Amino acid sequence: MTAFVLGNGISRQHIDVNTLLKLGTVYGCNALYRTHTPHVLVSTDRPISTTIQESGYAHKNRFYTRRPSPESGAQSVPKQYHGFSSGPIATGIACNDLNRRIYLLGFDMGPTVVGKFNNVYAGSEFYKSTDANPTFTGNWIRQLSTVIRDFPSVEFVRVCGDTTADIPDFQSLTNLQSITIGDFVARINTPKDL
């Protein structure tokens, strides 16, 4: 089975989420629910996760958070990843769901080309402004590396764009490869290659 885990780095703006929803299981994070309904949504920051639960989203959709509100329909994140951030947790859930190939999109882990906060939702509610300094990514790198090592038989593919940082820590992960957005688009246009 093939899965697509969507981080919110701006490199994923080049990919049509609706197309991915037809090609495999889509795991998303935080404000993705504003415009799309992934198969699985994860949110760990309390303000936005509370808003998602209060909206009724979790009654109709598979949603994970650290502290589910009673009767909200939300599920607790897997125990082994309880302290992790949304993207690494979503990746861990995709692994627990027995997906064998997992594409990581929007896991930029670096600033925009002008050195600012890299997030498709920058400037909206619960997010820093577009001119804010970049977010520290060390925790995300460590957490994602842990998940990838936890599942050595899963093939991980990081889809890279102009704002995707080169992460030296990832080079030792033998079950992680990187491809360009152009290569990924070619694959989704020929689904047998996924």
Residue frames as a rotation matrix with the C-alpha (Angstrom) as fourth column:
MET 1
0.579 0.815 0.000 0.00
0.815 -0.579 0.000 0.00
0.000 0.000 -1.000 0.00
THR 2
-0.465 -0.703 0.538 1.11
0.716 -0.656 -0.237 3.53
0.520 0.275 0.809 -0.78
ALA 3
0.483 0.576 -0.659 0.65
0.846 -0.500 0.183 6.54
-0.224 -0.647 -0.729 1.49
PHE 4
-0.112 -0.438 0.892 1.27
0.494 -0.803 -0.332 10.25
0.862 0.404 0.306 1.19
VAL 5
0.228 0.113 -0.967 2.15
0.945 -0.266 0.192 12.19
-0.236 -0.957 -0.167 4.35
LEU 6
0.281 -0.006 0.960 1.73
0.571 -0.803 -0.172 15.92
0.771 0.597 -0.222 3.90
GLY 7
-0.344 -0.410 -0.845 3.83
0.852 -0.515 -0.098 18.31
-0.395 -0.753 0.526 5.90
ASN 8
0.692 0.717 -0.087 2.97
0.635 -0.661 -0.399 21.96
-0.343 0.221 -0.913 5.48
GLY 9
-0.342 -0.847 -0.407 6.16
0.278 -0.505 0.817 23.23
-0.898 0.166 0.409 3.87
ILE 10
0.219 0.523 -0.823 5.51
-0.522 -0.650 -0.552 25.38
-0.824 0.551 0.130 0.82
SER 11
-0.777 -0.537 -0.328 7.11
-0.560 0.354 0.749 22.90
-0.286 0.766 -0.576 -1.58
ARG 12
-0.723 0.524 0.451 3.91
0.491 0.848 -0.198 20.83
-0.486 0.078 -0.871 -1.48
GLN 13
-0.025 0.731 -0.682 1.91
-0.255 -0.665 -0.702 23.66
-0.967 0.157 0.203 -3.07
HIS 14
-0.497 -0.248 -0.832 2.97
-0.851 -0.050 0.523 22.23
-0.171 0.967 -0.187 -6.43
ILE 15
-0.980 0.121 -0.161 1.02
0.093 0.981 0.172 19.00
0.178 0.154 -0.972 -5.77
ASP 16
-0.261 0.961 0.094 -2.73
-0.698 -0.256 0.669 18.55
0.666 0.109 0.738 -6.17
VAL 17
-0.751 -0.008 0.660 -3.97
-0.589 0.459 -0.665 16.98
-0.297 -0.888 -0.350 -2.93
ASN 18
0.305 0.951 0.059 -7.19
-0.779 0.285 -0.558 15.80
-0.547 0.124 0.828 -4.62
THR 19
0.357 -0.273 -0.893 -5.11
-0.707 0.546 -0.450 13.69
0.610 0.792 0.002 -7.01
LEU 20
-0.709 -0.704 0.034 -3.28
-0.530 0.500 -0.685 12.07
0.465 -0.504 -0.728 -4.09
LEU 21
-0.353 0.664 0.659 -6.57
-0.772 0.191 -0.606 11.22
-0.529 -0.723 0.445 -2.37
LYS 22
0.689 0.627 -0.364 -7.39
-0.715 0.505 -0.483 9.00
-0.119 0.593 0.796 -5.36
LEU 23
0.325 -0.680 -0.658 -3.98
-0.525 0.449 -0.723 7.29
0.786 0.580 -0.211 -5.46
GLY 24
-0.398 -0.482 -0.780 -3.39
0.428 0.655 -0.623 6.20
0.811 -0.582 -0.055 -1.87
THR 25
0.511 0.530 -0.677 -3.99
0.836 -0.123 0.534 7.02
0.199 -0.839 -0.506 1.78
VAL 26
-0.058 -0.470 0.881 -3.33
0.206 -0.869 -0.450 10.68
0.977 0.155 0.147 2.61
TYR 27
0.270 -0.009 -0.963 -2.14
0.963 0.012 0.270 11.69
0.009 -1.000 0.012 6.08
GLY 28
0.088 -0.182 0.979 -2.18
0.363 -0.909 -0.202 15.41
0.927 0.374 -0.014 6.81
CYS 29
-0.467 -0.390 -0.793 -1.39
0.880 -0.114 -0.462 17.85
0.090 -0.914 0.396 9.58
ASN 30
-0.651 0.073 -0.756 -3.08
0.418 -0.797 -0.437 20.73
-0.634 -0.600 0.488 11.32
ALA 31
-0.231 0.627 -0.744 -4.72
-0.372 -0.763 -0.528 23.30
-0.899 0.155 0.410 9.04
LEU 32
-0.990 -0.091 -0.111 -4.89
-0.138 0.393 0.909 21.00
-0.039 0.915 -0.402 6.01
TYR 33
-0.549 0.834 0.051 -8.46
0.772 0.530 -0.350 20.26
-0.319 -0.153 -0.935 7.13
ARG 34
-0.250 0.450 -0.857 -9.47
-0.071 -0.892 -0.447 23.81
-0.966 -0.051 0.255 6.14
THR 35
-0.116 0.126 -0.985 -9.25
-0.929 -0.364 0.063 22.97
-0.351 0.923 0.159 2.45
HIS 36
-0.213 -0.012 -0.977 -9.05
-0.597 0.793 0.121 19.17
0.773 0.609 -0.176 2.19
THR 37
0.585 0.387 0.713 -10.19
-0.791 0.465 0.397 16.11
-0.178 -0.796 0.578 4.10
PRO 38
-0.421 -0.782 -0.459 -7.26
-0.807 0.554 -0.206 13.70
0.415 0.284 -0.864 4.29
HIS 39
0.187 0.447 -0.875 -7.89
-0.004 0.891 0.454 10.10
0.982 -0.082 0.168 5.23
VAL 40
0.370 -0.167 -0.914 -6.07
0.918 0.218 0.331 10.81
0.144 -0.961 0.234 8.52
LEU 41
0.403 -0.240 0.883 -5.40
-0.052 -0.969 -0.240 14.17
0.914 0.051 -0.404 10.19
VAL 42
0.159 -0.439 -0.884 -2.96
0.957 0.288 0.030 14.82
0.242 -0.851 0.466 13.06
SER 43
0.266 -0.130 0.955 -2.68
-0.067 -0.991 -0.116 17.95
0.962 -0.033 -0.272 15.18
THR 44
-0.015 -0.370 -0.929 -0.62
0.873 0.448 -0.193 18.28
0.487 -0.814 0.316 18.35
ASP 45
-0.921 -0.294 0.257 -0.63
0.155 -0.880 -0.450 22.02
0.358 -0.374 0.856 19.08
ARG 46
-0.659 0.675 -0.332 -3.40
0.636 0.264 -0.725 22.56
-0.402 -0.689 -0.603 21.59
PRO 47
-0.440 0.574 -0.691 -5.08
-0.336 -0.818 -0.466 25.70
-0.833 0.027 0.553 20.12
ILE 48
-0.434 0.290 -0.853 -5.59
-0.893 -0.017 0.449 24.27
0.115 0.957 0.267 16.64
SER 49
-0.872 0.134 -0.470 -6.31
0.097 0.990 0.100 20.72
0.479 0.042 -0.877 17.82
THR 50
-0.679 0.670 -0.299 -8.99
0.349 -0.063 -0.935 22.09
-0.646 -0.739 -0.191 20.16
THR 51
-0.339 0.538 -0.772 -10.51
-0.719 -0.677 -0.156 24.08
-0.607 0.502 0.616 17.31
ILE 52
-0.681 0.047 -0.731 -10.56
-0.571 0.591 0.570 20.99
0.459 0.805 -0.375 15.08
GLN 53
-0.875 0.349 -0.335 -12.29
0.463 0.806 -0.370 18.94
0.141 -0.479 -0.867 17.77
GLU 54
-0.535 0.694 -0.481 -14.81
0.118 -0.503 -0.856 21.68
-0.837 -0.515 0.187 18.55
SER 55
-0.560 0.293 -0.775 -15.67
-0.797 -0.446 0.408 21.92
-0.226 0.846 0.483 14.84
GLY 56
0.469 0.734 0.491 -17.02
-0.568 0.676 -0.469 18.35
-0.676 -0.059 0.734 14.89
TYR 57
0.184 -0.480 -0.858 -14.40
-0.948 0.143 -0.283 17.24
0.258 0.866 -0.429 12.36
ALA 58
-0.761 -0.636 0.129 -13.32
-0.644 0.715 -0.272 14.24
0.080 -0.290 -0.954 14.46
HIS 59
-0.116 0.796 0.594 -16.87
-0.447 0.492 -0.747 12.84
-0.887 -0.352 0.298 14.57
LYS 60
0.841 0.513 -0.173 -16.78
-0.336 0.245 -0.909 12.28
-0.424 0.823 0.378 10.83
ASN 61
0.652 -0.694 -0.305 -13.06
-0.347 0.085 -0.934 11.83
0.674 0.715 -0.186 10.12
ARG 62
0.650 -0.520 -0.555 -10.06
0.715 0.666 0.214 9.98
0.258 -0.536 0.804 11.52
PHE 63
0.474 -0.407 0.780 -8.25
-0.275 -0.911 -0.308 12.53
0.836 -0.068 -0.544 13.71
TYR 64
0.366 -0.473 -0.801 -5.38
0.832 0.552 0.053 12.11
0.417 -0.686 0.596 16.20
THR 65
0.349 -0.337 0.874 -4.15
-0.369 -0.907 -0.203 14.46
0.862 -0.251 -0.441 18.92
ARG 66
-0.677 -0.714 -0.177 -2.25
-0.101 0.328 -0.939 14.19
0.729 -0.618 -0.294 22.20
ARG 67
-0.916 0.398 -0.054 -5.19
0.074 0.035 -0.997 14.98
-0.394 -0.917 -0.062 24.49
PRO 68
-0.685 0.708 0.171 -8.47
0.316 0.077 0.946 14.04
0.657 0.702 -0.276 22.82
SER 69
-0.674 0.572 0.468 -11.50
-0.737 -0.570 -0.364 15.84
0.058 -0.589 0.806 24.22
PRO 70
-0.757 0.448 0.476 -14.07
0.140 0.822 -0.552 13.44
-0.639 -0.351 -0.685 25.62
GLU 71
0.138 0.915 0.380 -16.79
0.550 0.248 -0.798 12.58
-0.824 0.319 -0.469 23.11
SER 72
0.109 -0.143 -0.984 -15.07
-0.580 -0.813 0.054 14.59
-0.808 0.564 -0.171 20.35
GLY 73
0.977 0.198 0.076 -14.37
-0.072 0.646 -0.760 11.50
-0.199 0.737 0.646 18.26
ALA 74
0.425 -0.894 -0.139 -10.63
-0.793 -0.294 -0.533 12.23
0.436 0.337 -0.835 18.35
GLN 75
0.872 -0.251 -0.420 -8.11
0.340 0.928 0.151 9.44
0.352 -0.275 0.895 18.97
SER 76
0.734 -0.679 -0.030 -4.95
-0.313 -0.376 0.872 9.63
-0.603 -0.631 -0.488 21.04
VAL 77
0.420 -0.672 -0.610 -1.66
-0.827 -0.005 -0.563 9.56
0.375 0.741 -0.558 19.13
PRO 78
0.631 -0.232 -0.740 0.30
0.207 0.970 -0.128 6.28
0.748 -0.072 0.660 19.35
LYS 79
0.969 -0.170 -0.179 2.02
0.161 -0.114 0.980 6.00
-0.187 -0.979 -0.083 22.73
GLN 80
0.246 -0.963 0.112 5.53
0.878 0.270 0.396 5.60
-0.411 0.001 0.912 21.28
TYR 81
-0.473 -0.402 0.784 5.20
0.755 -0.644 0.126 8.95
0.454 0.651 0.608 19.46
HIS 82
0.408 0.806 -0.429 3.22
0.912 -0.335 0.238 10.85
0.048 -0.489 -0.871 22.09
GLY 83
0.308 -0.343 -0.887 5.79
0.394 -0.803 0.447 13.64
-0.866 -0.487 -0.112 22.48
PHE 84
-0.588 -0.586 0.558 6.44
0.715 -0.053 0.697 14.03
-0.379 0.809 0.450 18.75
SER 85
-0.605 0.335 -0.722 5.26
-0.441 -0.896 -0.047 16.77
-0.663 0.290 0.690 16.38
SER 86
0.339 0.941 -0.007 2.39
-0.516 0.179 -0.838 16.33
-0.787 0.287 0.546 13.95
GLY 87
0.406 -0.197 -0.892 4.36
-0.892 0.124 -0.434 15.39
0.196 0.973 -0.126 10.81
PRO 88
-0.692 -0.701 -0.173 6.46
-0.632 0.704 -0.324 12.65
0.349 -0.115 -0.930 12.43
ILE 89
-0.530 0.583 0.616 3.35
-0.354 0.507 -0.786 11.31
-0.771 -0.634 -0.062 14.22
ALA 90
0.505 0.742 -0.441 1.42
-0.705 0.060 -0.706 11.21
-0.498 0.668 0.554 10.93
THR 91
-0.020 -0.617 -0.787 4.34
-0.865 0.405 -0.296 9.28
0.502 0.675 -0.541 9.43
GLY 92
-0.878 -0.307 0.367 4.32
-0.469 0.701 -0.537 6.82
-0.093 -0.643 -0.760 12.33
ILE 93
-0.059 0.939 0.339 0.58
-0.435 0.281 -0.855 6.26
-0.899 -0.198 0.392 11.95
ALA 94
0.485 0.173 -0.857 1.06
-0.874 0.109 -0.473 5.64
0.011 0.979 0.204 8.22
CYS 95
-0.543 -0.746 -0.386 3.60
-0.681 0.660 -0.316 2.96
0.490 0.091 -0.867 9.15
ASN 96
-0.769 0.311 0.558 1.31
-0.342 0.537 -0.771 1.42
-0.540 -0.784 -0.306 11.77
ASP 97
0.314 0.929 -0.196 -1.38
-0.631 0.050 -0.774 1.26
-0.709 0.367 0.602 9.06
LEU 98
0.148 -0.380 0.913 0.96
0.304 0.896 0.323 -1.13
-0.941 0.230 0.248 7.18
ASN 99
0.951 0.025 -0.308 1.77
-0.266 -0.437 -0.859 1.11
-0.157 0.899 -0.409 4.24
ARG 100
0.570 -0.756 0.321 4.86
0.694 0.653 0.304 -0.20
-0.440 0.050 0.897 2.48
ARG 101
-0.456 -0.671 0.585 5.87
0.839 -0.544 0.030 2.95
0.298 0.504 0.811 0.57
ILE 102
0.486 0.575 -0.659 5.40
0.784 -0.619 0.038 6.36
-0.386 -0.535 -0.752 2.14
TYR 103
-0.113 -0.432 0.895 5.93
0.737 -0.641 -0.216 9.63
0.667 0.635 0.390 0.28
LEU 104
0.021 0.015 -1.000 6.81
0.841 -0.542 0.010 12.64
-0.541 -0.840 -0.024 2.43
LEU 105
-0.079 0.044 0.996 5.66
0.782 -0.617 0.089 15.91
0.619 0.785 0.014 0.85
GLY 106
0.520 0.277 0.808 6.12
-0.081 -0.926 0.369 19.38
0.850 -0.258 -0.459 2.31
PHE 107
0.824 -0.386 -0.414 8.72
0.526 0.253 0.812 18.17
-0.208 -0.887 0.411 4.83
ASP 108
0.728 -0.501 0.467 10.90
0.100 -0.597 -0.796 21.14
0.678 0.627 -0.384 3.87
MET 109
0.713 -0.407 -0.571 12.61
0.685 0.226 0.693 21.57
-0.153 -0.885 0.440 7.26
GLY 110
-0.542 -0.840 -0.021 14.21
0.817 -0.533 0.222 24.80
-0.197 0.103 0.975 6.20
PRO 111
-0.293 0.409 -0.864 13.32
0.090 -0.888 -0.451 28.44
-0.952 -0.210 0.223 5.51
THR 112
0.833 0.522 0.182 11.77
0.302 -0.155 -0.941 29.96
-0.463 0.839 -0.286 2.42
VAL 113
0.342 -0.734 0.586 14.14
0.883 0.039 -0.467 31.13
0.320 0.678 0.662 -0.32
VAL 114
0.163 -0.266 0.950 14.26
-0.072 -0.964 -0.258 34.52
0.984 -0.026 -0.176 1.45
GLY 115
-0.714 -0.653 -0.252 15.02
0.135 0.225 -0.965 32.97
0.687 -0.723 -0.073 4.83
LYS 116
-0.496 0.612 0.616 11.56
-0.841 -0.515 -0.165 33.25
0.216 -0.600 0.770 6.44
PHE 117
-0.400 0.465 0.790 8.95
-0.474 0.632 -0.613 30.98
-0.784 -0.620 -0.032 8.07
ASN 118
-0.800 0.003 -0.600 8.19
-0.551 0.392 0.736 28.15
0.238 0.920 -0.312 5.66
ASN 119
-0.718 0.646 0.258 4.56
0.346 0.653 -0.674 27.06
-0.604 -0.395 -0.692 5.95
VAL 120
-0.705 0.493 0.510 1.67
0.534 -0.105 0.839 27.12
0.467 0.864 -0.190 3.49
TYR 121
0.362 0.916 -0.175 -0.54
0.795 -0.205 0.570 28.53
0.486 -0.346 -0.803 6.27
ALA 122
-0.617 -0.657 -0.432 1.84
0.783 -0.569 -0.253 31.32
-0.080 -0.494 0.866 7.34
GLY 123
-0.962 0.193 0.191 -0.08
-0.170 -0.977 0.127 34.41
0.211 0.090 0.973 8.34
SER 124
-0.066 0.985 -0.159 -3.32
-0.226 0.140 0.964 32.57
0.972 0.099 0.214 9.14
GLU 125
0.546 0.375 0.749 -4.86
-0.782 -0.093 0.617 31.74
0.301 -0.922 0.243 12.51
PHE 126
0.912 -0.236 0.335 -2.52
-0.072 0.712 0.698 29.68
-0.403 -0.661 0.633 14.78
TYR 127
0.484 -0.767 0.421 0.52
0.874 0.400 -0.277 30.30
0.044 0.502 0.864 12.52
LYS 128
-0.139 -0.649 -0.748 3.41
0.492 -0.701 0.517 32.75
-0.859 -0.296 0.417 12.53
SER 129
0.649 0.360 -0.670 3.45
-0.279 -0.706 -0.651 35.57
-0.708 0.609 -0.358 10.00
THR 130
0.920 -0.251 0.300 5.01
0.385 0.439 -0.812 35.18
0.072 0.863 0.500 6.57
ASP 131
0.456 -0.794 0.403 7.91
-0.265 -0.553 -0.789 37.43
0.849 0.253 -0.463 7.58
ALA 132
0.821 -0.135 0.554 8.67
-0.536 0.151 0.831 35.55
-0.196 -0.979 0.052 10.82
ASN 133
-0.259 -0.965 -0.049 11.96
-0.962 0.253 0.102 33.78
-0.086 0.074 -0.994 11.37
PRO 134
-0.086 0.199 -0.976 12.10
-0.475 0.853 0.216 30.08
0.876 0.482 0.021 10.43
THR 135
0.802 0.398 0.445 11.04
-0.590 0.414 0.693 27.43
0.092 -0.818 0.567 12.93
PHE 136
-0.314 -0.878 0.362 13.77
-0.910 0.386 0.148 25.36
-0.270 -0.283 -0.920 14.57
THR 137
0.474 0.539 -0.696 13.66
-0.789 0.611 -0.065 21.96
0.390 0.580 0.715 12.86
GLY 138
-0.565 -0.825 0.004 16.04
-0.736 0.502 -0.455 19.88
0.374 -0.260 -0.890 14.97
ASN 139
-0.444 0.474 0.761 13.22
-0.533 0.542 -0.649 18.10
-0.720 -0.694 0.012 16.79
TRP 140
0.628 0.716 -0.305 11.41
-0.651 0.268 -0.710 17.26
-0.427 0.644 0.634 13.54
ILE 141
0.161 -0.666 -0.729 14.61
-0.808 0.335 -0.484 15.83
0.567 0.667 -0.484 12.06
ARG 142
-0.789 -0.479 0.385 15.29
-0.614 0.580 -0.536 13.69
0.034 -0.659 -0.751 15.14
GLN 143
-0.179 0.821 0.542 11.67
-0.518 0.389 -0.762 12.51
-0.836 -0.417 0.356 15.40
LEU 144
0.676 0.430 -0.598 11.29
-0.724 0.242 -0.645 11.66
-0.133 0.869 0.476 11.72
SER 145
-0.226 -0.847 -0.481 14.61
-0.792 0.447 -0.417 9.80
0.568 0.286 -0.772 11.78
THR 146
-0.707 0.023 0.707 13.32
-0.567 0.579 -0.586 7.75
-0.423 -0.815 -0.397 14.73
VAL 147
0.360 0.920 0.158 10.14
-0.548 0.345 -0.762 6.77
-0.755 0.188 0.628 12.88
ILE 148
0.544 -0.196 -0.816 12.08
-0.783 0.230 -0.578 5.81
0.300 0.953 -0.028 9.75
ARG 149
-0.585 -0.808 -0.067 14.47
-0.701 0.545 -0.460 3.66
0.408 -0.222 -0.886 11.79
ASP 150
-0.413 0.510 0.754 11.53
-0.623 0.445 -0.643 2.04
-0.664 -0.736 0.134 13.61
PHE 151
0.625 0.712 0.320 10.23
-0.163 0.520 -0.838 0.68
-0.763 0.472 0.441 10.28
PRO 152
-0.336 -0.921 -0.197 13.24
-0.426 -0.038 0.904 -0.61
-0.840 0.388 -0.379 8.31
SER 153
-0.591 0.140 0.795 11.05
0.604 0.729 0.321 -2.58
-0.534 0.670 -0.515 5.86
VAL 154
0.602 0.792 -0.098 9.09
0.568 -0.512 -0.645 0.52
-0.561 0.333 -0.758 4.82
GLU 155
-0.363 -0.666 0.651 10.34
0.927 -0.326 0.183 2.55
0.090 0.671 0.736 1.85
PHE 156
0.387 0.409 -0.826 10.26
0.522 -0.836 -0.169 6.28
-0.760 -0.365 -0.537 2.53
VAL 157
-0.202 -0.386 0.900 10.49
0.954 -0.286 0.091 8.79
0.222 0.877 0.426 -0.30
ARG 158
-0.012 0.117 -0.993 11.05
0.501 -0.859 -0.107 12.48
-0.865 -0.499 -0.048 0.52
VAL 159
0.343 0.232 0.910 9.78
0.925 -0.253 -0.284 14.72
0.164 0.939 -0.302 -2.26
CYS 160
-0.157 -0.617 -0.771 12.04
0.703 -0.618 0.351 17.77
-0.693 -0.487 0.531 -2.54
GLY 161
0.700 0.372 0.609 11.47
0.685 -0.591 -0.426 21.22
0.201 0.716 -0.669 -3.98
ASP 162
0.145 -0.665 0.733 13.30
0.259 -0.689 -0.677 24.55
0.955 0.288 0.072 -4.01
THR 163
0.160 -0.017 0.987 12.63
-0.773 -0.623 0.115 25.15
0.613 -0.782 -0.113 -0.31
THR 164
0.966 0.149 -0.211 13.43
-0.016 0.850 0.527 21.62
0.257 -0.505 0.824 0.89
ALA 165
0.445 -0.837 0.318 16.52
-0.889 -0.370 0.270 21.66
-0.109 -0.403 -0.909 3.09
ASP 166
0.201 -0.522 -0.829 19.31
-0.219 0.801 -0.558 19.14
0.955 0.294 0.047 2.62
ILE 167
0.699 0.113 0.706 19.42
-0.714 0.039 0.699 17.21
0.052 -0.993 0.108 5.92
PRO 168
-0.242 -0.897 -0.369 22.76
-0.795 0.402 -0.455 15.45
0.556 0.183 -0.811 6.50
ASP 169
-0.503 0.083 0.860 21.20
-0.711 0.526 -0.467 13.32
-0.491 -0.847 -0.206 9.29
PHE 170
0.556 0.827 0.081 18.98
-0.602 0.468 -0.647 11.64
-0.573 0.311 0.758 6.70
GLN 171
0.195 -0.534 -0.823 21.90
-0.928 0.171 -0.331 10.31
0.318 0.828 -0.462 4.64
SER 172
-0.803 -0.554 0.219 22.45
-0.595 0.737 -0.321 7.35
0.016 -0.388 -0.921 6.96
LEU 173
-0.095 0.859 0.503 18.82
-0.488 0.400 -0.775 6.18
-0.867 -0.319 0.382 6.64
THR 174
-0.894 -0.434 0.111 19.04
-0.145 0.516 0.844 3.37
-0.424 0.739 -0.524 4.09
ASN 175
-0.447 0.804 0.392 15.25
0.868 0.496 -0.028 3.12
-0.217 0.327 -0.920 3.64
LEU 176
0.485 0.535 -0.692 14.85
0.305 -0.845 -0.440 6.83
-0.820 0.002 -0.573 2.82
GLN 177
-0.442 -0.581 0.684 15.43
0.880 -0.135 0.455 8.26
-0.172 0.803 0.571 -0.64
SER 178
-0.126 0.362 -0.924 14.82
0.037 -0.929 -0.369 11.72
-0.991 -0.081 0.104 -2.07
ILE 179
-0.315 0.076 0.946 13.27
0.943 0.133 0.304 12.63
-0.103 0.988 -0.114 -5.41
THR 180
-0.993 -0.023 -0.119 12.40
0.005 -0.989 0.151 15.94
-0.121 0.149 0.981 -7.04
ILE 181
-0.215 0.967 -0.135 8.88
-0.279 -0.194 -0.941 17.25
-0.936 -0.164 0.311 -7.36
GLY 182
-0.045 0.147 -0.988 9.20
-0.994 -0.101 0.030 16.75
-0.096 0.984 0.151 -11.12
ASP 183
-0.833 -0.304 -0.461 10.01
-0.357 0.934 0.029 13.06
0.422 0.189 -0.887 -10.62
PHE 184
-0.799 0.587 0.130 7.09
0.131 0.381 -0.915 12.71
-0.587 -0.714 -0.381 -8.22
VAL 185
-0.023 0.809 -0.587 4.67
-0.679 -0.443 -0.585 14.33
-0.734 0.385 0.560 -10.66
ALA 186
-0.356 -0.178 -0.917 5.86
-0.866 0.433 0.252 11.90
0.352 0.884 -0.308 -13.33
ARG 187
-0.994 -0.029 -0.106 5.12
0.015 0.919 -0.394 9.03
0.108 -0.393 -0.913 -10.94
ILE 188
-0.498 0.867 -0.024 1.61
0.038 -0.006 -0.999 10.19
-0.867 -0.498 -0.030 -10.07
ASN 189
0.011 0.473 -0.881 0.88
-0.915 -0.352 -0.200 10.70
-0.404 0.808 0.429 -13.76
THR 190
-0.071 -0.050 -0.996 1.77
-0.536 0.844 -0.005 7.02
0.841 0.534 -0.087 -14.24
PRO 191
0.426 0.337 0.840 0.27
-0.894 0.014 0.448 5.48
0.139 -0.941 0.307 -11.07
LYS 192
0.930 -0.118 -0.348 1.80
0.112 0.993 -0.037 2.06
0.350 -0.004 0.937 -11.73
ASP 193
0.025 -0.994 0.110 5.15
0.240 -0.101 -0.965 3.71
0.970 0.051 0.236 -10.88
LEU 194
0.244 0.124 0.962 3.98
-0.782 -0.562 0.270 4.64
0.574 -0.818 -0.040 -7.39
